[in-house]
Structure formats: C-alpha cells, structure tokens
Amino acid sequence: MLPVAELHLHIEGTLEPELLVRLAARNGVTLPSTDIGQLRARYRFASLQSFLDLYYASMGVLRTEQDFYELASAYLARAAAAGVRRAEIFFDPQSHTGSGVPIEAVFTGLTAALADARAGGLSADLIMCFLRDLGADAAMDTLVAALPFRDQFIGVGLDSTELGYPPGLFKDVYQRAAADELHLVAHAAEEGPPEFVSEALDVLAAERIDHGVRSMEDANLVARLRDERVPLTVCPLSNVALRVVGTMREHMLPAMLDAGLTVTVNSDDPAYFGGYVDDNYAAVRDAFHFTDQTLARLAKDSFDASFAPAGDKARWKAEVDAWLSRAP
C-alpha cells in the first residue's frame, strides 16, 4: 500500500449511512429514511450547495462526546487501512455548537479517537474550520471559544460556500490565529474564482490552499504557486461529484502536475463522494494512466505539504521510496 498523508478531510464528511442510522436511533433524531440504500441514493449532487444542504442536515445526529469519538475512530481505522501515515483532519465546531452541542464534547470526542490512533502508529492532528457563510464575527467567537483547547488543534481553515464570502472577510480572525501560533489554511478556487487564492495568500497568509483547482485559469497565479511551492490539496472524486469537472478525464490534475505545482490527493468528504484517499489515488491512476513514479511524487508532496515534524516527513518519504522499489 502506498504511504500517503491526507490533508483535506472533513471528519463530518466521513459519516457513513450505517453510522448515521445508528447515531440517529441513539439520539432520537428522525431521518428521512433508515434504509441504507435509500440514504446512499440521496448522495447525488448538482452543486456544492446541494451537497452542503444534506451534509449539514446529517450532522444533526452528532450530539455527544461518544458520537464524535465513534465518527473519528471509524475514519482513522479506514485511513490506516488506506496507507495513511499522517492525517490532518478538518472539523466544523460551528455546525455543532449552533445546535446546542458543547464545544467541549466535540473536542473531547475527537481527540480521544486521535489519541487511540496515535497509539497505533498513525500521526493525526485537528484543524478547526470556520464556516464562511456565518461571517467573520462568528468565526472570531468560535476561535475565542476554542482557545481553552489550544493544545488539541494545530491550525484553522475556512470552508463552506465560497460565493459571496471572499477570504479577505476573515483577515482579523486569521491574524488572531497566527498570533496564537496556529497553522493557516483556506478553501479557495473550488467554486470561487482564482482571485480567491491570491487573496487567501496575501490577506490571510494561508500556508496551504484547499482545492485551488480553478487556479489553472490564471497563468500568473499558476507561476506564483509553482515558484512559491504553495501546496494545493486537491480532491478529485469530490470535484466530479460536485460538478467542478464533468468527468474524471476532464480533471485538471495532470495539467497541474505538468505546470510543476505542489499537489496532493485527498478525499474531502468520502462518505458522500464515493471514496476514501486510496480510492482517489486509484481513480486518478486509472483515468490518467499515472505511473508508479507519478503516484510516488504525489505521495511525497503530501508529506512535504503536511505540518508534521521534519523527521517524520523524511521517514515517510523513505517508505514511499521502498514502496516504489517493490512496485511491479
């Protein structure tokens, strides 16, 4: 199994229908159906917003520390089986606190699952995301509420719908996060324009861009991303599911690699988009006939783009070399 890092994964997006049904029953939440097939059939999306509507509705089953522990434990077990050595996991506390769930329950459940994974040899940390559509003031309130748990997360991110919510709106909260020595990442140029990438870099001081696929529409931006080696956390199956591209064959990943960009492959919300990180690697390998050398390049870039210690990165990259030497 190719060793990789997963850097763009929303833990709420790993809520498989089976767990959804079980948690709904436990917490007295009524679902539109308890039939697994019928629930999976709803995972067909015309746009990012159509996905988000279902995504946030499903989160209503997450109510207790135990719920978050089971959610994260299930993902981490699946990630380990997929060859993940390092996972930097997004979570959306505003989606839960807005429904009356204490932020402490979110942190305690997730971090307990991460502790178990670390004991088993998987490196994992949390990145707390702000929901753009709730605005900058709500983001600042969320950061302040989370600071008592500062030792339990390593960075902040920006997600949810891009349109109408440019990165610059969140300048102050990102400056506050930087002052608390948190890493900075942001979703940009999935549905929003390439200019959102430049704004995330210049105004937010983002260290990584999540998605970033529409950067390819701006040659000057592509040159900047290449020269500054800004990592892009690309999610191929997600891009197909949300109609960013029509088919996998139309994906811009090969062009991004040809342009010399630092690109990583990730799963985004795998319960909804048809596959975990190993499935995404398989999808791009099959669609583009990528060689083992290309897959190894993607894996090494994923480790370089991570916020893990340098020694761990070197060790994992050596594992990639060992994998490549054994590949048929």
Secondary structure by P-SEA (a helix, b strand, c coil): cbbbbbccccccccccaaaaaaaaaaaccccccccaaaaaaacccccaaaaaaaaaaaacccccaaaaaaaaaaaaaaaaaacccccbbbbbccccccccccaaaaaaaaaaaaaaaaaacccbbbbbbbcccccaaaaaaaaaaacccccccccccccccccccccccaaaaaaaaaaabbbbbbbccccccaaaaaaaaaccccccccccccccccaaaaaaaaaabbbbbccaaaaaaacccccccccaaaaaaaaccbbbbbbcccccccccaaaaaaaaaaaccccaaaaaaaaaaaaaaccccaaaaaaaaaaaaaaaaacc
